[in-house]
Amino acid sequence: MSTDRAGGSARRVSRVIAPWLQRMTGRPVLARVAKNAGYFFADRAVRIAVGVFVGVWMARYLGPHDFGLYSFAIAFCYLFVPLSTLGLDNIVIRDVVREPHRKGEILGTCWFLRLAGSLLLLVACNAAIALLRPEDRLTRALVAVVSLGGLCQTLDTIDLWFQSQLRAKLSVGARGVGYIVATFLKVGLILAGAGVVAFAIAGLLELALSAVALAGVYLATGERLTEWRFRWRTAVGLLRASWPLAISSLAIVTYMKIDQVMLGQMLGSEAVGVYAAATRISELCYFIPVGIVASVFAPLVETRTRDVEHYNRRMGQVFDGMALAAVGISVPLALLSPFVVRIFFGAPYEAAGPVLAIHTWASVFVFLGAAQAPWDAAEGLTHLAMRRTLIGAGAKIALNLALIPGFALQGAAAATLLSQACSGWLANALHPKTRGIFVQQSRALMVFRHVRRLGRTGAAGPGGSIAPGGPQERP
């Protein structure tokens, strides 16, 4: 697998999608969005194809216990990631789109804040695991290696610039370098009979190489890192806007990863390995909403400044598409879960089948929640996103405590599904400004309505606006 091949796949996707969308809509900006999404999806398709093969091989090689240790270390460090990212991504993209003349100031300040946050992550991760497992040297070593990845990811600031310019192909190519090298290294480690710590080092090397490649591509496009400047006023402005998103990110990673940490403490590493095998399959599709949001966020912000009604209709269409995609993925995966687990992971992971059948349905609410992210940022309602994710995180912890003792792995999967429904859908009904979103999401969940619509020529989108304050009649 090579970067040239990945790039060729992306170009083919873009050549098919972009001209079609431009002819159908007559809007060049939407064609650019499709082209940008094409590169993103081609990159994820390559990563999934390679990652499934190598990841499954690694899981089989390590076995449920060591694979569980590795998964536990990643999940544990992931809980501290919001200390590094600080919820800045969408805020930085928004500000660069609105004020391109301040690019150097915004990007430089973002990088400095992320560096400070990554150092805090490094200290917090290692201190916490030392308190939690003082005698477990192997787990502490794994956490020490994995936590260093935050320092490498500070240069993801460059990717935010490329996203704001709809130039995803540059980030795809840069990150592909690290991914390919790390993939071959993991295969070599399996063949050499290496231990679990070596695989954690390979993951760290991937992040380091990707960071170097991103910086190289940024410089090759004529940009200069020397233009980046830290400004206290900008830092205060970014943090004032992003702190609700940072807390939301903390809540999100809590209900994404806390189950593996709690399983490790309550049932042991082997249970984590089996559960992680199931979630790796069900979470393969999570790149879809991330890719769509990354590609449409900047154009949606721009559309809102020109035509609010058109912006509302577009957001409604995004909800509808997300619901259709998620249900279309979840139905066959739930029905075929025992067969899928047996084929991919083998007999030692057989208990992952029932877990997968439940866990896959959480993607419906993950997709809907991701679709709402650009709306929250554009409307200045990120504080409500924080409240919703805090509700989800609290529900996840409570449900894990209630369900894991009696239902073990299936209880953890059910806790994930129910907490995602609370955060990504039901919590919108609690505030007047998001009840319109709740109505729109509820309509999106009626998938048969969408199937009927697909049979009509010239279907125009959702039946109502999602402007803050509640649904309105479409003009």
N, C-alpha and C positions, 0 to 999 in steps of 0.2 A: 504494500500500500504506500503511495507517495503523495506529496503535496500537489504534484502536477495532476495526478488522477483525481484528487479531491477537488482541485480547482476546475478541472474539466467537467466533473459532475455538476458543480455549482453553475458553471456557464450554461450547460444544457438546460438545467432547471430554469434559470433566468430567461433564456431565449424563448422557452415555451410560455412561461407565465407572464412576463412583463408585456410583450406585444399584445397578447390576448386581453389582459386587463386594460391596457390603454385603449384598445379598440372598443371594449365594452363600456368604458366609463368616459373616454375622451379626456382623462385627467393624467398628464404626464407624471405628477407627483405620486399617484397611486401605482403607476408602473415602476417608479423608482423604489417604492415600498416593496413591491413584489420581487423586484430584483434583489434588494437587500435581504429579504426573507429567504430567497432562493439560496443564496450563499450560506446563510445561517443553517437552513435545514439540510443542505448538502453536507455541511461540516458535521452536524449532529448525526446524520445517517451513517457517515463513514465511522464516526466514533462509536456509534451503537453497534455497527457490524463488527468492528474490531474488538470493542470493549466486551461485548457479549462472549465472544470466543475466548479471549484472554482471561476475562474475569471469571468465567465458568471454569476454565482450566485451572486458574489459581485457586478457586474455592474447592475444587475437587482435590487438588494437590495438598492444600493446607489442612483440609478436613474441617468439620464444624467447630472444633475447639479453637484452633489457631486462627481460622477465618473469623471466628467470633471475637477473639482478642483484637484482631486488626480492625474489625468493624466497630468494636467498642471504642477504640482509641480515636478513630475518625469521628464517630458520633459525639464523643466527649469534647473534643476540640471544637467541633462544629457549634456546640452550645455557646462558645465564646467568640465566634466570628463577628457578631454585631459590634464588638468592641473595636474591630479593625475597619469594617466597612462604614459604620456610623450612619447608615441609611442615606448616604450621599448620592447614590447613583442617579436616580430620576431627577433630583434637585439640580445636580451639576449639568445634566443634559438639558434640562429646561432653561437654566440660566445661560448656558452657552448658545442655545438657539435664540434666546431673546436678546442677548448682548454679546455678539461674536467679537466685538472689539476688546472685550475683557477676557478673552480666552486664556492668555498666559497667567493672569491673576487668579482666575477661577481654578484652572487645572493645577497650578502650583500650590495653591492653598489646599485643595483637595488631597494632593499627594502628601503634603506635610501632615495633615490631620490623620490620614490613613497610616502613615509611618508611626506616628505617636500611638495610635490605636493598636497597631500590630505589636509594638513592644509591650503594651499593656496586656494584650492577649497572651503573649509568650510567658510573661510572669504569672498571670492568673491561672493559665492551664496547668503549668507545672506545680504551682503551689497547691492547687485544688486536688490534683491526683495524688500528691504526696500525703495530703491529709486523709484522702478517701481510701487509698491503698498503700500504706507505708511500707509493707513487706513485699509487695508485688513488683519486683524489679523489671520484669519483662513489660508489663503494661506501662510502667513509668517511662521506660525507654521508648516505647512506641509513641506515647503522647509527646515526649520531648522532640522527636523527629517530626511528627505531623504538625506540631504547633509552629515550627519554623516556617511553614508554608505561608503564613500571613505576611511575613516580610517580603516574600517574592511577589505576592499579589498586590502590593501597593502600586505597582506599575500598571495595574488594570485601569488606572486613571486614563491611560492612553486610549483604552477601548471605549471609554465614555465619549471621548472626542470623535472617534470613528463612528460611533452610534449616532451622534448628533448630526453627522454629515452623511448618514446613510451609506457608509463605506464598510460594511461588515466583512467584505472579502479580504480586507487588509488584516483585520483581527483573526479571521479564520486561518489565513496562511501563516501568520506568526505563531499562533498557538498550536498549529499542526506540527510544527517542528519539534516542540517539546513532547507532544503526545506520541509522535512516531518513535522518537528515540526511547522514551520511557516504555513503550509497548514492546519493542525489541529487547530491552533490558529485562523486563519481567519474564518474557519467554526464556531468555538465557538463565535467569535465576531459577525458574522451574526445572529446566534441564540440568542445572548444576546442583540441584537439591538444596537450595539456600533456605535460610530461616526466615521467619516472618518479619523481623526487623529490616532485612534487606529489601523487602517489598515496600515498606514505608519510606526507605531512602530513595527508592526508584520514583515514588510519587512526588517526593520533594524535588528531585532532579527535574521532573517534568515541569513543575511550576517555575523553577529557576530558569530553565531554558526558554520557556514561554515568555517570561518577563524580559529576558535579553532580546529575544526576537521581536517582541512588541516595540521595544525601544529602537531597535535597528530599523524596523519598517517606518516608524514615526519620523526618524531622521531622514530616511531615504525619500520620503514624500516632500522634503523641503522644510519641515517643521524643525524647531530648535528647542531642546530642553532648557537651554539657557534663558529662554523667554519666560519660563515659569517663575512666578514670584509669590511669596507668602505675604498676605495682608491680614492683619488682625480684624479689620472691619469686615472683610470678606469672610473670614473664618467664623466670626460671630453670626453673620447673616446666614451662612450655610448651615451652621449648627442649629440656629433658631428655627430654620425651615425643616431640617432633617431629623431633629430629635424624636418627633413622633414616629417617623419611619424607622429610626434606629431601635426604639422600643418595640415597634411592630416586628422588626426583623428578629429581635430577641425572642418574642413570643412565637414567631413562625418557626425558628430553629428549635424552640422548645418542643412544640407539638410535632415537629418533623423527626427529631432525634432522641427526645427524652425517653421514648419507649425502649430503645436499645440500651440506654444507660441504666434504666430501671430494671430491665430484664437481666442485664449483667449482674446487678447487685442482688436481685431477688432469686434468679434461677440459674445463674452461671454463664460461662462463656459459650458453651455448646448451644444453649438456647438462643443466644444472640446470633450465632452463626447461622442457625436454621432460619430464624426470623429475617436476618439480613438477606439471605438468599431469596426469600419471597419478595421482600420489598425492592430488591434490585430489579426484579422483573416488572413489578407493577409501576415503578417509578421511571422506567425507560421512556415513557411517553410524556414525562413532565417537561421536556425541552420544548414541546409544541407551544404551550401558552407563553413560555418565556421568550421564544423566538418571535411570536406574533407581537407581543407587547414591545419588545426591543425594536421592532421594525416600524410599528405604527405610532409609537409614543410621540416622536417629534412632529410628524405630520398632523396628528390629532390636536396638539397644542396650537399649531399654526392655524388649523381649520376653525378652532374655537374662537380665535380673534376675528374671523371673517363672517362666519355663519353658524350661530349657536344651534339652530334647528338641524342643519345638516350634520353637525358634530354629534348631536344627540342620536340621530338616526344611525350614524355609523357605529356609535358605541353599542346601540341595541343589536345591530347586526353582528358585532363581535361576540356578544353574549350568546346569541343564537348559534353561531358557528362553534363556539367553545363547547356548548352543551352537546351538540350533535357529535362532535369529535370524541368527547369523553365517553359518552354512552356507547358509541360505536366501537370503542376500544375495550370497554369494561365487560360488555356482554360475552363476547367470545372468550376473553381471558378468564373470566369467572367459570364458565362452563368447562373449559379445557385445563383448568389449573393443575389437577393431579398429573395429567399427562405431560404438561409443560415442565413441571418440576422434575419429574422422573427422567425426561429426555435431557434436560440441561444439567442437573446437578447429581442425579443418581440416587441410589437407595439411602445413603446416609442423611440425605436432606428430605426424605419422603414426607416428614411432618410439615413441611413448608406448603404443601398443596392446599389444605384448608385455610391457611393464613392468607395465601395469595387470593383465594376466592373471595375473601372479605375485603382485604386491603385494596384491591384494584378499584373498588367503587369510590374510594376517597378521591380519585382523580377527577370525578365530576365536579366536586366542590373546589378542588385545587384549580381547575381550569376557570371556573367562574370567578374565584377570588383573584386570580392573576389578571383576568380581563378588566376587573374594577380598578386596578392599580393606577393606570394613567388617568382615569376619571378623578380619583381621589387627589392626585397631584395637581391636575389642571384646575380643579374647583377649589383648591386650598383647604381640603378636608382631610388632610393626612392625620389629624388628631383623632378623627373617627375611625380611621384604619387601625390606629394604635389600640383603640378601645376594643374593636372587634377581635384583633389578634390576641389581646390579653384575655378576652373571654375564651377564645379557643385554647390558649395555653393552659388556663386554669381548668377548663373542662378536661383537657387531655391528662393532666396530672391526676385529677380526681378520679377519672374513669380508669386509668391504669391501676391506681391503688385499689379500686373496687373490683375490677375485672381480672387482673392478672392472677391473684391468689386462687380464684375459682376456675378460671378458664385458660390460664397460662398464655400460650402464644396467640391463640384465637381471641382471647380477651384483649390483648394488646392491639390486635388488628381492628377489632370492633371499636376500641377507644379512639383509634386514629380516624376511622370513618365518621364517628359521631362528633368528634371535636372539629373536624374539617367542615362538617355541615353547619355547626354552630358559628364558626368564624367566617366562612366564605359565603354564607347565605342567610341563616336565621337571624344573626345579629344585626343585619341591615334593617330588620323590621322594628328595631328598638328606638331609632332616631328619626325624626320627621324629615331630615335632609337626605336620608338614604332609603326611605320607604319606596320611593320611585324605583330605585335600583332593586330592592327586594321584589317588587312586582314584576320588573323586567326579567330578573333571574328566574322567578317562579314560572313565568311564561316560557322562558327558554328551556326549562326542565320538561316541558310538555313536548317531548321530541316528536310525537306523531303529528303535531301541528306543523313542524318544520318539514316533515316528509311530504305532507300534502302540499305545502307551499312550493317545494322543489318541482312539483309537477305543473305549476302555473308559469306562464310566460310573463316576465316583467315584474316578478315579485319585488317589492320595493323595500322591505325591511320590517322592523318591529311595528307593532300597532300603537305605540305611544312613545312620548318623550321620557327621558330619564333625567331631566333637569332637577336640581335640588328643590325639594318641597313636595315632590310627588308626581305621579303620572299625569300627563296632559294629552289632549287629543292631538293627533298628528295633523299638521296643516295640509 
